[in-house]
Amino acid sequence: LEAIRKDCKIAAVTRSEKGSVIVRGDETVTINATTIRELVDTTGAGDLYAAGFLYGYTAGRSLKECGDLGSLAAGLVIQQIGPRPRQNLRSAAQLAGLL
């Protein structure tokens, strides 16, 4: 993380079932992984994490909220086969109290 901190303004590092860590300057935010029923297929997990994170980031959300949105999106897609979540991400985020 220290090497990333030196080279990047902001970075999110995903850690599978350990969640993710977001660094920006001296700030470090640890995000829990979303609880899932069953791991089916990890295809698309990183892309969906990035999508959720970037949605929050461009909307001016806190780093914690950005990470939580990314974690939720990744958690949804790994419970099915294929890289596109069946559930609407906005609806899922609203149900989770993230929007």
Secondary structure, DSSP 8 states (H G I E B T S, - for coil): -HHHHHH-SEEEEE-GGG-EEEEETTEEEEE-----S-----TTHHHHHHHHHHHHHHTT--HHHHHHHHHHHHHHHTTSSSSS-SS-HHHHHHHTT--
